Amino acid sequence: MTDPTPEENRPVSQDPTEEITETNETIEPRRRRWPWILLGVLVLLIGAGAGSLFGYQTGMAMRLDAEGDQLASEASHQYDLAVQDMNAGKLENALRRLEYVISLDPDFPGAKEKLTELMIAQQLSSTPSTPTPEPTPTVAPTPDTRSEQQLFDEALRLMAGGDWGGALQTLDALRNANIDYRPVDVDGLYYISLMKRGEQKILVDGSLENGIYDLTLAEKIGPLDADAVNYRKWARMYLTAASYWDVDWEKVVVYFADIYPALPSLHDSSGITATERYRKGLIGYGIWLMEQERWCDAEAQLNAALAFAEDPQARMSLDEATKECHPPTDEPMPEVPTATVGTVEPTVGPTVETTVAPTTPVETPVVTEVTPPADATAVPDGGSPGDSGDAGQD
């Protein structure tokens, strides 16, 4: 009897051990790939988070910059409107605008100074033009019991009259009475008074150190304007240059050469102006150069000093320096060649016209040869003149 199932259709028996081995070989590489896949996902998540954070920070920075630009633009616009209101006489509107500008930006350039100027103008417009008696000086200061507003108005009046020292004393009394009274306005008055008093000490009083100190105090309240910055710079240079007086004349000349064109009348407690110090510095430097036997350099410095004013010492030193810088040279006298008659020889040096008198030609006497007559008989050799006479007689 034959098997109904063909041999090729019968299931092939497999070894269970081989089947398990193939499954383990397939699963193991997949398990090894999972940590790398998780690491890649983690890196992507971290990158996405960092990008989001960076974008957020960039956006916030741009937003803050935009808000800052907007505030600066608004402050500048309100400041311009305040100036226009002041020029038009609308002082109240200008006051509100300037206070708003300071609230937006306390360090806005010129806002505090303009506010102080406005308050002074308001005070002058509301105060009757009656002379105010001068206060009687007292030996010991007494406490000021006036109200804060009176002190404030008094400080404005003193500032309008240019009494910066009195204004500062009044502001000190106001601060001692009530430190919280209109602090922004009082700071503005302090700023203007300190800056103006510092400029006055430098330009008028010749108290350079004290002027520099006042400007430094004003700078702690707000930025100085360009003029105040320059005044302080020139004052410091003056003090530095004066410290080299009689010590290093070259540095004296270098420093004061920059100072006197800008502020020719700048002086210290000695009263000597920058221009005069520069002139005397040139003389001192020129004499020092002569001591070093640098005669030509000394000549230039002394000439520059005499261009400012005549000075006997400078003139005497200049003569000596000029003589040494340009000594006379001993040149030999040129030989005068002997001139021939009718000819002018060229000579070295300045041309001298020479006139030669015409000569009279000497007549040469003409010698006439005397020919003896034809009938004359020749004298024979060995004869004498007597013989010749005798023959004629015969």
Secondary structure, 3 states (H helix, E strand, C coil): CCCCCCHHHCCCCCCHHHHHHHHHHHHHHHHHHHHHHHHHHHHHHHHHHHHHHHHHHHHHHHHHHHHHHHHHHHHHHHHHHHHHHHHCCCHHHHHHHHHHHHHHCCCCCCHHHHHHHHHHHHHHHHCCCCCCCCCCCCCCCCCCCCCHHHHHHHHHHHHHCCCHHHHHHHHHHHHHHCCCCCHHHHHHHHHHHHHHHHHHHHHHHCCHHHHHHHHHHHHHHCCCCHHHHHHHHHHHHHHHHHHCCCCCHHHHHHHHHHHHHHCCCCECCCCCEHHHHHHHHHHHHHHHHHHCCCHHHHHHHHHHHHCCCCCHHHHHHHHHHHHHHCCCCCCCCCCCCCCCCCCCCCCCCCCCCCCCCCCCCCCCCCCCCCCCCCCCCCCCCCCCHHHHHHHHHC
